[in-house]
């Protein structure tokens, strides 16, 4: 890959790394009655404290006892028997019921009575419930009691985004004024909530109306919006992306669009990529589409590249075909012919070396013979490859 592709790859990885910070929470537009009627609790893995089986599930909490009374009774009973997933489940549900009526009391119980993953799960769930019913009080509690816990603020901002993008924007701006280095993280947290509901109009407005965003942060947020939107309505996401002013902002959105669209409909993504302006962004979009297409229908993907490959922007797509594992191991001769059609010297030699590495482990003689006779290699390239794959006695 040429060095000119590194800035694009770096920005993609930046967004992925920051989004991954939010504990693997996935977003999707609401599409069922359950989605509209309830707020899913964040899922944080909890371990089993003992590998031993219990005699049976813990007895249910007596309906007459609620709040701290129910939890105190449960806590005493749980202490007398090994923990189990069932008992963890019961405690969590009881805490969530308590949080509906008295979130401050429920959160104090979690902070003083629970530890490690169980405490983290409980706090996250309680804050989500509290943030939905009383955003100001939940925010103030975190600010006053755990001001360095950015993940708690992220939890609340995601909840605010699900209920009101205006509320999310207000608290994002408040937090960024105090902690400007968190601008990308907290804006992404809010966008996770907004895009979860499928309201991409609100998501776009959330970014467009925030004049304090730096160009880099704005570009990464547009990347995220386009990527989330393309999972469900790629044509609409593409129309919005192409409406952005030409330049870095559009390029960043195109990266997110291409990555997600290639995952749901690589053939359509490839067709869209051919119409993009010549350059790095089109090269990346073609590679994204063909790489995904090869996983679902390699023959059709290869034929499409043969029919459409008329420009060096297709080099990375051709390289993806040539170095596909099954193809280069089963048909190394054909794979090498594909690699030989690549315009860019660096990409062509890198792809050739990748194919030859597999062939050399099985047939070093044929590998060396190819390097010595290949017409598309310069003498310098030939020498470099022979040093990497030397003749064996």
SULJO-V537469 format. One record per residue. N is the residue number from 1. RES is the residue in three letters. PHI is phi in radians with two decimals (* if undefined). OMEGA is omega in radians with two decimals (none if undefined). Layout:
N,RES,PHI,OMEGA
N,RES,PHI,OMEGA
This chain:
1,UNK,*,-3.11
2,UNK,-1.25,-3.11
3,UNK,-1.11,-3.09
4,UNK,-1.19,3.14
5,UNK,-1.49,-3.03
6,UNK,-1.08,-3.14
7,UNK,-1.02,3.14
8,UNK,-1.11,-3.13
9,UNK,-1.11,-3.12
10,UNK,-1.10,-3.11
11,UNK,-1.22,3.06
12,UNK,-1.06,-3.11
13,UNK,-1.13,3.12
14,UNK,-1.06,-3.13
15,UNK,-1.13,-3.14
16,UNK,-1.06,-3.09
17,UNK,-1.14,-3.13
18,UNK,-1.21,3.13
19,UNK,-1.08,3.14
20,UNK,-1.14,-3.14
21,UNK,-1.04,-3.02
22,UNK,-1.44,2.96
23,UNK,1.02,3.03
24,UNK,1.24,-3.13
25,UNK,-1.29,-3.14
26,UNK,-1.64,3.13
27,UNK,-2.08,3.06
28,UNK,-2.79,3.09
29,UNK,-1.19,3.11
30,UNK,-1.18,-3.11
31,UNK,-2.41,-3.12
32,UNK,-2.22,3.12
33,UNK,-1.05,-3.13
34,UNK,-1.10,-3.14
35,UNK,-1.08,-3.10
36,UNK,-1.38,-3.02
37,UNK,-1.67,-3.09
38,UNK,-2.64,3.11
39,UNK,-1.78,-3.14
40,UNK,-1.09,3.08
41,UNK,-1.37,3.07
42,UNK,-1.02,-3.12
43,UNK,-1.85,3.07
44,UNK,-2.07,-3.03
45,UNK,-1.06,3.05
46,UNK,-2.13,-3.12
47,UNK,-1.48,3.04
48,UNK,-1.65,-3.03
49,UNK,-1.23,-3.14
50,UNK,-2.45,3.11
51,UNK,-1.38,-3.10
52,UNK,-1.36,3.07
53,UNK,-1.36,3.08
54,UNK,-1.52,-3.11
55,UNK,-1.17,-3.14
56,UNK,3.02,-3.12
57,UNK,-1.10,3.12
58,UNK,-1.10,-3.14
59,UNK,-1.12,-3.11
60,UNK,-1.13,3.09
61,UNK,-1.17,3.13
62,UNK,-1.09,-3.08
63,UNK,-0.94,-3.09
64,UNK,-1.17,-3.13
65,UNK,-1.78,-3.14
66,UNK,-2.24,3.07
67,UNK,1.07,-3.04
68,UNK,-1.13,3.13
69,UNK,-1.08,3.13
70,UNK,-1.13,-3.11
71,UNK,-1.23,3.11
72,UNK,-1.12,3.12
73,UNK,-1.11,3.14
74,UNK,-1.10,-3.11
75,UNK,-1.02,3.14
76,UNK,-1.15,-3.13
77,UNK,-1.19,-3.12
78,UNK,-1.15,-3.12
79,UNK,-1.19,-3.09
80,UNK,-1.54,-3.08
81,UNK,-2.43,3.11
82,UNK,-1.00,3.10
83,UNK,-1.17,3.08
84,UNK,-2.52,3.09
85,UNK,-1.07,3.14
86,UNK,-1.12,-3.13
87,UNK,-1.20,3.06
88,UNK,-1.05,-3.14
89,UNK,-1.08,-3.11
90,UNK,-1.09,3.14
91,UNK,-1.07,-3.11
92,UNK,-1.09,-3.14
93,UNK,-1.11,3.14
94,UNK,-1.13,3.09
95,UNK,-1.06,-3.14
96,UNK,-1.16,3.07
97,UNK,-1.14,3.10
98,UNK,-1.10,-3.11
99,UNK,-1.10,3.10
100,UNK,-1.11,-3.09
101,UNK,-1.78,-3.04
102,UNK,-2.53,-3.06
103,UNK,-1.09,3.14
104,UNK,-1.14,3.10
105,UNK,-1.16,-3.14
106,UNK,-1.12,-3.11
107,UNK,-1.24,3.09
108,UNK,-1.18,3.08
109,UNK,-1.06,-3.12
110,UNK,-1.07,-3.10
111,UNK,-1.22,-3.05
112,UNK,-1.75,-3.04
113,UNK,-1.88,-3.07
114,UNK,-1.96,-3.12
115,UNK,-2.39,2.98
116,UNK,0.91,-3.04
117,UNK,-1.10,-3.13
118,UNK,-1.13,3.10
119,UNK,-1.17,-3.13
120,UNK,-1.06,3.13
121,UNK,-1.12,-3.12
122,UNK,-1.11,-3.13
123,UNK,-1.07,3.14
124,UNK,-1.07,-3.13
125,UNK,-1.17,-3.12
126,UNK,-1.12,3.14
127,UNK,-1.10,3.11
128,UNK,-1.11,3.12
129,UNK,-1.17,-3.12
130,UNK,-1.13,-3.13
131,UNK,-1.12,3.11
132,UNK,-1.30,-3.07
133,UNK,-1.52,-3.09
134,UNK,-2.61,-3.06
135,UNK,-0.95,-3.07
136,UNK,-1.12,-3.12
137,UNK,-1.18,3.14
138,UNK,-1.12,3.14
139,UNK,-1.10,-3.14
140,UNK,-1.11,3.14
141,UNK,-1.09,3.14
142,UNK,-1.12,-3.11
143,UNK,-1.06,-3.07
144,UNK,-1.52,-3.02
145,UNK,-1.85,-3.10
146,UNK,-2.59,-2.97
147,UNK,-1.17,3.13
148,UNK,-1.63,-3.10
149,UNK,-1.48,-3.11
150,UNK,-1.01,-3.11
151,UNK,-1.12,3.07
152,UNK,-1.22,3.07
153,UNK,-1.11,3.10
154,UNK,-1.06,3.12
155,UNK,-1.01,-3.12
156,UNK,-1.16,-3.13
157,UNK,-1.12,3.07
158,UNK,-1.14,3.09
159,UNK,-1.12,3.13
160,UNK,-1.05,3.13
161,UNK,-1.08,3.13
162,UNK,-1.24,-3.06
163,UNK,-1.78,-3.10
164,UNK,-2.81,3.14
165,UNK,-1.14,3.11
166,UNK,-1.16,3.09
167,UNK,-1.11,3.12
168,UNK,-1.05,-3.12
169,UNK,-1.10,-3.12
170,UNK,-1.09,-3.10
171,UNK,-1.34,3.04
172,UNK,-1.06,-3.12
173,UNK,-1.10,3.10
174,UNK,-1.08,-3.08
175,UNK,-1.22,-3.09
176,UNK,-1.17,3.08
177,UNK,-1.06,3.12
178,UNK,-1.47,-3.06
179,UNK,-2.35,-3.06
180,UNK,-1.05,-3.12
181,UNK,-1.21,-3.11
182,UNK,-1.67,-2.98
183,UNK,-0.93,-3.11
184,UNK,-1.16,-3.08
185,UNK,-1.06,-3.03
186,UNK,-1.29,3.05
187,UNK,-1.15,3.07
188,UNK,-1.13,3.11
189,UNK,-1.05,3.12
190,UNK,-1.14,-3.14
191,UNK,-1.15,3.04
192,UNK,-0.99,3.12
193,UNK,-1.22,-3.10
194,UNK,-1.12,-3.12
195,UNK,-1.27,3.07
196,UNK,-1.01,-3.10
197,UNK,-1.41,-3.12
198,UNK,1.43,-3.11
199,UNK,-1.62,-3.10
200,UNK,-1.37,2.99
201,UNK,-1.13,3.10
202,UNK,-1.16,3.14
203,UNK,-1.10,3.13
204,UNK,-1.13,-3.14
205,UNK,-1.12,3.12
206,UNK,-0.99,3.14
207,UNK,-1.44,-3.04
208,UNK,-1.08,-3.05
209,UNK,-1.51,-3.14
210,UNK,-1.61,-3.07
211,UNK,-1.33,-3.10
212,UNK,-1.50,-3.11
213,UNK,-1.21,3.02
214,UNK,-1.29,3.12
215,UNK,-0.98,-3.12
216,UNK,-1.15,3.13
217,UNK,-1.13,3.14
218,UNK,-1.03,3.14
219,UNK,-1.08,3.13
220,UNK,-1.18,3.11
221,UNK,-1.20,3.07
222,UNK,-1.12,3.06
223,UNK,-1.02,-3.11
224,UNK,-1.14,-3.13
225,UNK,-1.05,-3.12
226,UNK,-1.07,3.14
227,UNK,-1.15,3.11
228,UNK,-1.15,-3.10
229,UNK,-1.14,-3.08
230,UNK,-1.15,3.09
231,UNK,-1.16,-3.00
232,UNK,-2.10,-3.13
233,UNK,-2.52,-3.02
234,UNK,-1.07,-3.14
235,UNK,-1.13,3.11
236,UNK,-1.15,3.11
237,UNK,-1.10,3.13
238,UNK,-1.15,3.14
239,UNK,-1.08,3.11
240,UNK,-1.14,-3.11
241,UNK,-1.03,-3.11
242,UNK,-1.27,3.08
243,UNK,-1.42,3.11
244,UNK,-1.24,3.12
245,UNK,-1.04,3.11
246,UNK,-1.06,-3.12
247,UNK,2.38,-3.06
248,UNK,-1.00,-3.11
249,UNK,-1.12,3.12
250,UNK,-1.18,-3.12
251,UNK,-1.03,3.13
252,UNK,-1.13,3.11
253,UNK,-1.13,3.13
254,UNK,-1.12,3.11
255,UNK,-1.13,3.11
256,UNK,-1.10,3.11
257,UNK,-1.04,-3.08
258,UNK,-1.10,-3.13
259,UNK,-1.08,-3.11
260,UNK,-1.30,-3.12
261,UNK,-1.10,3.11
262,UNK,-1.06,-3.14
263,UNK,-1.34,-3.09
264,UNK,-1.83,-3.14
265,UNK,-2.71,-3.03
266,UNK,-1.09,3.13
267,UNK,-1.13,3.10
268,UNK,-1.16,3.11
269,UNK,-1.12,3.11
270,UNK,-1.13,3.12
271,UNK,-1.07,3.11
272,UNK,-1.10,-3.09
273,UNK,-1.08,-3.11
274,UNK,-1.10,-3.09
275,UNK,-1.53,3.14
276,UNK,-1.27,3.08
277,UNK,-1.04,3.13
278,UNK,-1.03,3.08
279,UNK,2.54,-3.03
280,UNK,-1.04,-3.08
281,UNK,-1.12,3.11
282,UNK,-1.18,3.11
283,UNK,-0.99,-3.13
284,UNK,-1.15,-3.13
285,UNK,-1.08,3.11
286,UNK,-1.14,3.12
287,UNK,-1.11,3.12
288,UNK,-1.01,-3.08
289,UNK,-1.15,-3.08
290,UNK,-1.18,3.12
291,UNK,-1.02,3.12
292,UNK,-1.25,-3.12
293,UNK,-1.12,3.13
294,UNK,-1.04,-3.13
295,UNK,-1.33,-3.08
296,UNK,-1.83,-3.14
297,UNK,-2.73,-3.03
298,UNK,-1.09,-3.11
299,UNK,-1.10,-3.14
300,UNK,-1.14,3.13
301,UNK,-1.12,3.13
302,UNK,-1.09,-3.14
303,UNK,-1.13,3.12
304,UNK,-1.08,3.13
305,UNK,-1.12,3.10
306,UNK,-1.03,-3.08
307,UNK,-1.28,-2.99
308,UNK,-2.00,-3.04
309,UNK,-1.27,-3.13
310,UNK,-2.27,-3.04
311,UNK,-2.71,-3.14
312,UNK,-1.15,3.06
313,UNK,-1.09,3.13
314,UNK,-1.53,-3.07
315,UNK,-0.95,-3.09
316,UNK,-1.22,3.07
317,UNK,-1.16,3.10
318,UNK,-1.11,3.11
319,UNK,-1.08,3.11
320,UNK,-1.09,3.09
321,UNK,-1.14,-3.04
322,UNK,-1.09,-3.05
323,UNK,-1.79,3.04
324,UNK,-1.09,-2.99
325,UNK,-0.87,-3.08
326,UNK,-1.04,-3.08
327,UNK,-1.15,-3.04
328,UNK,-1.28,3.11
329,UNK,-1.48,-3.12
330,UNK,-1.49,-3.09
331,UNK,-2.32,-3.09
332,UNK,-1.04,3.13
333,UNK,-1.09,3.13
334,UNK,-1.15,3.14
335,UNK,-1.07,3.13
336,UNK,-1.16,3.09
337,UNK,-1.14,3.06
338,UNK,-1.07,-3.13
339,UNK,-1.04,-3.12
340,UNK,-1.18,3.14
341,UNK,-1.54,-3.11
342,UNK,-1.24,-3.09
343,UNK,-1.24,-3.03
344,UNK,-1.22,-3.09
345,UNK,-1.01,-3.07
346,UNK,-1.11,-3.13
347,UNK,-1.14,-3.13
348,UNK,-1.11,-3.11
349,UNK,-1.21,3.11
350,UNK,-1.08,3.13
351,UNK,-1.15,3.11
352,UNK,-1.06,3.14
353,UNK,-1.11,3.12
354,UNK,-1.09,3.13
355,UNK,-1.16,-3.11
356,UNK,-1.16,3.13
357,UNK,-1.06,3.10
358,UNK,-1.21,-3.13
359,UNK,-1.18,-3.09
360,UNK,-1.08,-3.13
361,UNK,-1.17,-3.12
362,UNK,-1.83,-3.03
363,UNK,-2.60,-3.10
364,UNK,-1.08,-3.12
365,UNK,-1.12,3.12
366,UNK,-1.12,3.13
367,UNK,-1.06,-3.13
368,UNK,-1.11,3.13
369,UNK,-1.07,3.13
370,UNK,-1.11,-3.10
371,UNK,-1.04,-3.09
372,UNK,-1.27,-3.04
373,UNK,-1.97,-3.06
374,UNK,-1.03,-3.06
375,UNK,-1.31,-3.06
376,UNK,-1.67,3.11
377,UNK,-1.93,3.01
378,UNK,-1.36,3.13
379,UNK,-1.12,3.11
380,UNK,-1.14,3.13
381,UNK,-1.14,3.13
382,UNK,-1.08,-3.14
383,UNK,-1.12,3.14
384,UNK,-1.11,-3.13
385,UNK,-1.21,3.11
386,UNK,-1.17,3.06
387,UNK,-1.19,3.12
388,UNK,-1.36,-3.13
389,UNK,-2.22,-3.06
390,UNK,-1.26,3.05
391,UNK,-1.05,3.10
392,UNK,-1.90,3.14
393,UNK,-1.23,none
